[in-house]
Amino acid sequence: MPVRIHLPASGEPAGVFLEIHGGGFYLGSAAGSDVRNRNLAETLGIAVVSVDYRLAPEHPWPAAPDDCATAALWLADLAGHRFGTTRLGIGGFSAGATLAMTTLLRLRDRGIGAYRSAVLQFGTYDLSAQTPAGRLIADEYFIAAYAGSAKDRTHPDLSPIYADLRGLPPVLLVVGTDDILLEDNLAMAGRLSAAGVDVDLRIYPASPHGFTGHPTAMARAATHDIESWLHRNLELPTGSET
């Protein structure tokens, strides 16, 4: 399974961030995140690894979470040898945020707690249309493409809003007020908090879905918040943030 690796230009990486791209589970690629991942690697002095997971509808669930979990396990096993550090974080953008959450849950269920933090940007957490938030996107193509023939779309590996969320690392949730997934993210924040997870919910005004990928002042503010949060929660050395 291919991954793209971005290393800081100077010095050894102080940590590793596993990035999972967005695209509604049926679009996008690891290469599409190159600019964002390159900037993150340089700003924090870390390695950023992006996963080219299989896409729906040709490869419906559970192909994508299988690939993401494989990459996460690879890093958990070999990051110290490959990158010289075991400070690991994970995150994703839209559908990638959903996959980052399911990846953490899969690792947690295997007793693996290698990841210190997670940054989830405007993910979708109910693909079953059973919650008010989920019903807002019930007719979206990506849900049918990704879920495929799954009989129960409340399965936590598909819709992590239904998962037992205990035992996860600190989570940063980023979403805009104009995002159709705002309510879904509010619900996930509540569920994480109720499960005892250290959750930081950041809501940005007048911001649509995917806003951190746009060249706007609000996107720059959110990106700075993400970088600062990661620096703190990955416990990166002083001076690794530029």
C-alpha positions as CSV (number, residue, x, y, z in Angstrom):
1,M,0.0,0.0,0.0
2,P,1.6,3.3,-1.1
3,V,2.3,6.2,1.3
4,R,3.9,9.6,0.7
5,I,6.5,10.8,3.2
6,H,7.4,14.4,3.8
7,L,10.5,15.0,5.9
8,P,11.7,18.4,7.3
9,A,14.4,19.9,5.2
10,S,16.7,20.3,8.2
11,G,17.4,17.9,11.0
12,E,15.8,14.7,12.1
13,P,12.0,14.7,12.5
14,A,10.9,15.4,16.1
15,G,7.6,13.5,15.5
16,V,5.5,11.8,12.9
17,F,2.0,12.7,11.8
18,L,-0.1,10.2,9.9
19,E,-2.4,12.2,7.5
20,I,-5.5,10.7,5.9
21,H,-6.8,12.7,2.9
22,G,-10.4,13.6,2.2
23,G,-12.6,13.3,-0.8
24,G,-15.8,11.6,0.4
25,F,-14.1,8.2,0.4
26,Y,-14.3,8.1,-3.4
27,L,-12.1,11.0,-4.5
28,G,-8.6,12.4,-3.7
29,S,-5.2,11.1,-3.2
30,A,-2.2,11.4,-0.9
31,A,-0.5,13.6,-3.5
32,G,-3.4,16.0,-3.3
33,S,-2.3,16.9,0.3
34,D,1.3,17.5,-0.7
35,V,1.3,21.3,-0.2
36,R,-0.5,21.1,3.2
37,N,1.7,18.2,4.4
38,R,4.9,19.8,3.2
39,N,4.1,23.0,5.2
40,L,3.2,21.0,8.3
41,A,6.5,19.1,8.1
42,E,8.5,22.3,7.8
43,T,6.6,24.2,10.4
44,L,6.8,21.6,13.1
45,G,9.9,19.8,12.1
46,I,8.1,16.5,11.8
47,A,7.7,13.7,9.3
48,V,4.2,13.6,7.6
49,V,3.1,10.3,6.2
50,S,0.0,10.3,3.9
51,V,-1.9,7.2,3.0
52,D,-3.1,6.3,-0.5
53,Y,-6.0,4.2,0.7
54,R,-8.3,2.4,-1.7
55,L,-11.4,4.4,-2.9
56,A,-15.1,3.6,-3.2
57,P,-17.1,2.6,-5.1
58,E,-14.6,0.1,-6.6
59,H,-13.4,-0.6,-3.0
60,P,-16.2,0.0,-0.5
61,W,-15.9,-0.3,3.2
62,P,-13.9,-1.8,4.9
63,A,-11.1,-1.4,2.3
64,A,-10.2,2.2,3.3
65,P,-10.1,1.7,7.0
66,D,-8.2,-1.6,6.4
67,D,-5.5,0.4,4.5
68,C,-5.4,3.2,7.1
69,A,-5.1,0.8,10.0
70,T,-2.2,-1.0,8.1
71,A,-0.3,2.3,7.7
72,A,-1.0,3.2,11.4
73,L,0.3,-0.2,12.6
74,W,3.4,0.1,10.4
75,L,4.2,3.4,12.0
76,A,3.5,2.2,15.5
77,D,5.9,-0.7,14.9
78,L,8.7,1.0,13.0
79,A,8.5,4.8,13.5
80,G,11.4,4.7,16.0
81,H,13.6,2.8,13.5
82,R,12.5,4.6,10.4
83,F,12.2,8.1,11.7
84,G,14.1,8.1,15.0
85,T,11.0,9.1,17.1
86,T,8.0,7.5,18.6
87,R,6.0,10.8,19.0
88,L,3.0,9.9,16.8
89,G,-0.1,11.8,15.8
90,I,-2.9,11.1,13.4
91,G,-5.4,13.3,11.6
92,G,-7.6,13.7,8.6
93,F,-9.6,16.1,6.4
94,S,-13.3,15.5,5.9
95,A,-13.6,11.8,5.1
96,G,-10.0,11.4,6.3
97,A,-11.1,12.6,9.7
98,T,-13.7,9.8,9.8
99,L,-11.0,7.3,8.8
100,A,-8.6,8.7,11.4
101,M,-11.2,8.1,14.1
102,T,-11.9,4.5,13.0
103,T,-8.2,3.9,12.8
104,L,-7.7,5.0,16.4
105,L,-10.6,2.8,17.5
106,R,-9.2,-0.2,15.7
107,L,-5.8,0.3,17.3
108,R,-7.4,0.9,20.7
109,D,-9.2,-2.4,20.4
110,R,-5.9,-4.2,19.8
111,G,-4.4,-2.6,22.9
112,I,-2.2,-0.2,20.9
113,G,-1.9,3.3,22.3
114,A,1.1,4.6,20.2
115,Y,-0.7,7.7,19.0
116,R,-0.6,10.7,21.3
117,S,-3.1,13.0,19.6
118,A,-5.6,13.3,16.8
119,V,-6.6,16.3,14.7
120,L,-10.0,15.7,13.0
121,Q,-11.1,18.4,10.6
122,F,-14.9,18.4,9.8
123,G,-15.4,14.7,9.7
124,T,-18.6,12.8,9.2
125,Y,-19.4,10.4,12.0
126,D,-23.0,9.1,11.3
127,L,-23.4,7.5,7.9
128,S,-26.6,5.7,9.0
129,A,-29.0,8.6,8.9
130,Q,-30.2,7.5,12.4
131,T,-29.3,10.8,14.1
132,P,-30.5,14.3,13.3
133,A,-27.0,15.2,12.1
134,G,-26.8,12.1,10.0
135,R,-30.1,12.7,8.3
136,L,-28.8,16.0,6.9
137,I,-26.5,14.1,4.6
138,A,-28.6,11.0,4.1
139,D,-28.9,11.5,0.3
140,E,-25.3,12.2,-0.4
141,Y,-23.7,9.9,-3.0
142,F,-20.5,9.2,-1.0
143,I,-22.5,7.4,1.7
144,A,-23.9,4.7,-0.6
145,A,-20.6,4.4,-2.5
146,Y,-18.6,3.9,0.7
147,A,-21.0,1.8,2.7
148,G,-21.6,-0.5,-0.3
149,S,-23.5,-3.6,0.8
150,A,-23.1,-3.1,4.5
151,K,-26.2,-4.3,6.2
152,D,-25.9,-2.1,9.3
153,R,-24.6,1.4,8.8
154,T,-24.5,2.0,12.5
155,H,-21.5,-0.3,12.7
156,P,-18.9,1.8,14.6
157,D,-16.3,1.1,11.9
158,L,-18.6,2.9,9.5
159,S,-20.3,5.4,11.8
160,P,-17.9,6.1,14.7
161,I,-20.5,8.2,16.5
162,Y,-21.9,4.8,17.8
163,A,-18.5,3.5,19.0
164,D,-17.3,3.1,22.6
165,L,-14.9,6.1,22.6
166,R,-13.1,5.4,25.8
167,G,-9.3,5.2,25.9
168,L,-8.6,7.5,22.9
169,P,-5.8,10.1,23.0
170,P,-6.5,13.9,23.1
171,V,-8.6,15.0,20.1
172,L,-8.8,18.4,18.3
173,L,-12.1,18.8,16.4
174,V,-12.1,21.6,13.8
175,V,-15.3,22.7,12.0
176,G,-16.9,25.8,10.6
177,T,-20.3,27.3,11.5
178,D,-21.4,27.1,7.8
179,D,-20.5,23.4,7.5
180,I,-23.4,20.9,7.0
181,L,-21.4,18.6,9.3
182,L,-21.4,21.1,12.2
183,E,-24.0,19.2,14.2
184,D,-22.3,15.9,13.5
185,N,-19.0,17.3,14.9
186,L,-20.9,18.8,17.9
187,A,-22.3,15.4,18.6
188,M,-18.9,13.7,18.3
189,A,-17.4,16.2,20.7
190,G,-20.1,15.5,23.3
191,R,-19.7,11.7,22.9
192,L,-15.9,12.1,23.3
193,S,-16.2,14.2,26.4
194,A,-18.7,11.8,27.9
195,A,-16.2,9.0,27.3
196,G,-13.5,10.8,29.3
197,V,-11.5,11.8,26.2
198,D,-9.6,15.1,26.3
199,V,-11.4,16.9,23.5
200,D,-10.8,20.4,22.2
201,L,-13.6,21.7,19.9
202,R,-12.7,24.7,17.7
203,I,-15.6,26.2,15.7
204,Y,-14.7,28.9,13.2
205,P,-17.3,31.6,12.1
206,A,-18.6,31.9,8.6
207,S,-16.6,28.9,7.5
208,P,-17.9,26.2,5.1
209,H,-16.9,22.5,4.8
210,G,-13.2,22.2,3.8
211,F,-12.5,25.8,4.8
212,T,-8.9,25.0,6.0
213,G,-8.0,24.2,2.4
214,H,-8.9,27.7,1.2
215,P,-6.6,30.7,1.0
216,T,-8.5,32.7,3.6
217,A,-7.6,34.5,6.8
218,M,-9.9,32.1,8.7
219,A,-8.1,29.1,7.2
220,R,-4.7,30.6,8.2
221,A,-6.0,31.1,11.8
222,A,-7.3,27.5,12.0
223,T,-4.0,26.1,10.5
224,H,-2.0,28.1,13.1
225,D,-4.3,26.7,15.9
226,I,-3.8,23.1,14.6
227,E,0.0,23.5,14.5
228,S,0.1,25.0,18.0
229,W,-2.1,22.2,19.3
230,L,0.0,19.5,17.7
231,H,3.2,21.0,19.0
232,R,1.9,20.9,22.5
233,N,0.2,17.5,22.4
234,L,3.0,15.7,20.5
235,E,5.3,17.2,23.2
236,L,7.7,18.4,20.5
237,P,10.9,20.0,21.6
238,T,11.1,23.7,22.1
239,G,12.2,25.3,18.9
240,S,10.8,22.7,16.6
241,E,7.9,25.0,15.8
242,T,8.8,27.8,13.4
